[in-house]
């Protein structure tokens, strides 16, 4: 066994002993690149981020305005449906919870779900209660640096496990869309791209909700 692999195995044993490794997952020291469609171009002069649907007032921000929104930093464990997990990852960006608390987003009482809209017509869905939890972020930075283009620059949704916060639901990582362009709040749930293709609609990592029944 190589030194690198032995080190990975030791780290994996440690996080498993700490109760941080969900069933069926393996620790990775890399950051695999997985996505649907091509890596899109980014033009800061035309890019915008929009919130619409079951809200009191639609809002949108240019790239410059988005960068002026209050920032949040999180350290989370992330878990991919393809069975890799990465631990103690550091993210910075804009918290949807904070946007609601500060009045930037005003959901109607009818708002129950959020459909994330990204480049390449990609979508993924989550309940509103998860989107406004402490462990979901509209991330722009990873480990102190802007997210790379193949990982979703300039903005991607990120959801994971915060150490000590067992009260928070932890979906698989695909439930945060790369190259995110907007959030549509809805009254009824609307499955996204992979959910329509047979992935589990909820995707809870601790329940191994990888695929829909019969998919």
C-alpha positions as CSV (number, residue, x, y, z in Angstrom):
1,X,0.0,0.0,0.0
2,X,1.4,3.4,-0.9
3,X,2.0,6.1,1.7
4,X,-0.7,8.2,0.2
5,X,-3.3,5.5,0.3
6,X,-2.3,4.5,3.8
7,X,-2.8,8.1,4.9
8,X,-6.2,8.2,3.2
9,X,-7.3,5.0,5.0
10,X,-6.2,6.3,8.3
11,X,-8.2,9.5,7.8
12,X,-11.2,7.5,6.7
13,X,-10.9,5.3,9.9
14,X,-10.8,8.5,12.0
15,X,-13.9,10.2,10.5
16,X,-15.8,6.9,10.6
17,X,-14.9,6.5,14.3
18,X,-16.2,10.1,14.9
19,X,-19.5,9.1,13.2
20,X,-18.9,11.5,10.3
21,X,-18.8,9.0,7.4
22,X,-22.3,8.1,6.0
23,X,-23.0,4.5,5.0
24,X,-21.7,3.5,1.6
25,X,-19.2,6.4,1.4
26,X,-15.4,6.6,1.1
27,X,-13.1,9.4,2.0
28,X,-11.3,11.2,-0.8
29,X,-8.4,13.6,-0.5
30,X,-9.1,14.9,-4.0
31,X,-12.0,16.9,-5.3
32,X,-13.6,15.0,-8.1
33,X,-15.2,16.9,-11.0
34,X,-18.7,15.7,-12.0
35,X,-21.4,17.7,-13.8
36,X,-23.9,17.7,-16.6
37,X,-23.1,19.8,-19.7
38,X,-20.2,22.0,-20.7
39,X,-18.4,24.5,-18.4
40,X,-20.2,27.8,-19.2
41,X,-18.5,31.1,-20.0
42,X,-18.8,33.9,-17.3
43,X,-19.2,37.5,-18.2
44,X,-19.4,39.7,-15.1
45,X,-20.9,42.5,-17.1
46,X,-24.0,40.5,-18.1
47,X,-24.3,37.9,-15.3
48,X,-27.1,38.3,-12.8
49,X,-28.7,36.3,-10.0
50,X,-32.5,36.3,-9.6
51,X,-35.0,35.3,-6.9
52,X,-38.6,34.8,-8.1
53,X,-41.7,32.7,-7.7
54,X,-43.5,32.6,-4.3
55,X,-41.9,35.7,-3.0
56,X,-43.4,39.1,-2.0
57,X,-41.1,40.8,-4.5
58,X,-38.8,39.5,-7.2
59,X,-35.1,40.5,-6.7
60,X,-32.0,40.3,-8.8
61,X,-28.4,41.3,-8.4
62,X,-25.6,42.0,-10.9
63,X,-22.2,40.3,-10.2
64,X,-20.9,43.5,-8.5
65,X,-24.1,43.8,-6.3
66,X,-24.0,40.1,-5.4
67,X,-20.4,40.5,-4.3
68,X,-21.5,43.3,-1.9
69,X,-24.0,41.0,-0.1
70,X,-23.1,40.0,3.5
71,X,-20.7,37.0,3.5
72,X,-20.8,33.8,5.5
73,X,-18.0,31.2,6.0
74,X,-18.7,27.5,6.7
75,X,-16.6,24.4,7.3
76,X,-18.6,21.3,6.2
77,X,-18.2,17.7,5.3
78,X,-19.6,17.0,1.8
79,X,-21.0,13.8,0.4
80,X,-21.4,12.9,-3.2
81,X,-24.0,10.4,-4.4
82,X,-21.2,8.7,-6.4
83,X,-19.9,7.5,-3.0
84,X,-17.0,9.9,-2.2
85,X,-16.9,12.2,0.9
86,X,-14.6,15.1,1.5
87,X,-14.2,16.4,5.1
88,X,-13.5,19.8,6.7
89,X,-14.0,21.7,3.4
90,X,-14.0,25.5,3.8
91,X,-16.6,27.6,1.9
92,X,-17.4,31.3,1.7
93,X,-20.4,32.9,0.1
94,X,-24.0,34.2,0.7
95,X,-26.3,32.4,3.1
96,X,-29.9,32.1,1.9
97,X,-31.0,32.0,5.6
98,X,-29.3,35.3,6.1
99,X,-30.9,36.8,3.0
100,X,-34.3,35.9,4.4
101,X,-33.5,37.1,7.9
102,X,-32.3,40.5,6.6
103,X,-35.3,40.9,4.3
104,X,-33.5,40.6,1.0
105,X,-35.8,37.6,0.2
106,X,-39.4,37.7,1.5
107,X,-41.0,34.2,0.9
108,X,-44.8,34.1,0.8
109,X,-46.6,31.8,3.2
110,X,-47.2,29.6,0.2
111,X,-43.5,29.0,-0.4
112,X,-42.5,25.4,0.5
113,X,-39.8,24.4,-2.0
114,X,-37.0,26.0,-4.0
115,X,-35.9,25.0,-7.5
116,X,-32.3,26.0,-8.2
117,X,-31.8,27.2,-11.8
118,X,-28.3,27.0,-13.2
119,X,-26.5,27.3,-16.6
120,X,-27.2,24.7,-19.3
121,X,-30.9,24.7,-18.1
122,X,-29.8,22.5,-15.2
123,X,-32.1,22.4,-12.1
124,X,-32.2,20.7,-8.7
125,X,-34.8,21.0,-6.0
126,X,-34.8,21.2,-2.2
127,X,-37.4,22.0,0.5
128,X,-37.3,25.7,1.5
129,X,-36.6,24.6,5.1
130,X,-33.2,23.1,4.0
131,X,-32.3,26.1,1.8
132,X,-32.7,28.4,4.8
133,X,-30.8,26.2,7.1
134,X,-27.3,26.9,8.4
135,X,-25.7,24.3,6.1
136,X,-26.7,25.7,2.7
137,X,-24.6,28.4,1.0
138,X,-24.5,30.2,-2.3
139,X,-20.7,29.7,-2.4
140,X,-18.2,31.8,-4.3
141,X,-15.0,30.6,-2.6
142,X,-13.5,27.3,-1.6
143,X,-10.5,27.0,0.8
144,X,-9.9,30.7,0.6
145,X,-9.9,31.0,-3.2
146,X,-12.6,31.6,-5.8
147,X,-14.2,28.4,-6.9
148,X,-12.6,27.1,-10.1
149,X,-14.7,27.1,-13.2
150,X,-15.1,23.3,-13.3
151,X,-16.4,23.4,-9.7
152,X,-19.1,26.0,-10.5
153,X,-17.5,29.5,-10.7
154,X,-18.8,32.1,-10.1
155,X,-21.6,30.8,-7.8
156,X,-22.6,27.3,-6.8
157,X,-24.9,25.9,-4.2
158,X,-23.2,24.0,-1.4
159,X,-24.8,21.8,1.2
160,X,-23.1,19.6,3.8
161,X,-22.6,18.5,7.4
162,X,-21.5,21.0,10.0
163,X,-19.7,19.2,12.8
164,X,-21.8,19.1,15.9
165,X,-25.1,20.0,14.1
166,X,-26.8,16.6,13.9
167,X,-30.1,18.5,13.8
168,X,-29.5,19.5,10.1
169,X,-30.5,17.4,7.2
170,X,-27.6,16.6,4.9
171,X,-28.4,16.0,1.3
172,X,-25.9,14.6,-1.2
173,X,-23.8,17.2,-2.9
174,X,-25.7,17.3,-6.2
175,X,-28.5,19.1,-4.3
176,X,-26.3,22.2,-4.7
177,X,-26.2,23.3,-8.3
178,X,-23.0,24.5,-10.0
179,X,-23.0,27.7,-12.1
180,X,-26.1,28.8,-10.2
181,X,-28.2,31.7,-11.7
182,X,-31.3,31.9,-9.6
183,X,-33.7,30.4,-7.1
184,X,-37.4,29.9,-7.8
185,X,-39.6,29.5,-4.7
186,X,-42.6,27.3,-5.3
187,X,-45.6,26.0,-3.5
188,X,-45.3,22.5,-4.9
189,X,-42.2,20.4,-5.3
190,X,-40.7,20.3,-8.8
191,X,-38.1,17.6,-9.4
192,X,-34.9,18.8,-11.1
193,X,-32.7,17.3,-13.8
194,X,-31.3,14.3,-12.0
195,X,-34.4,13.8,-9.9
196,X,-36.4,13.4,-13.2
197,X,-33.7,11.0,-14.4
198,X,-34.2,8.6,-11.5
199,X,-32.1,10.0,-8.6
200,X,-33.9,10.2,-5.2
201,X,-36.0,13.3,-4.8
202,X,-34.7,14.0,-1.3
203,X,-31.2,12.6,-1.5
204,X,-30.4,12.3,2.3
205,X,-26.8,11.1,2.6
206,X,-27.3,9.5,5.9
207,X,-30.3,7.5,4.7
208,X,-28.5,6.5,1.4
209,X,-31.3,8.0,-0.7
210,X,-29.3,7.7,-3.9
211,X,-32.0,6.6,-6.4
212,X,-35.8,6.6,-6.5
213,X,-37.4,3.3,-5.8
214,X,-37.5,1.2,-9.0
215,X,-34.9,3.5,-10.8
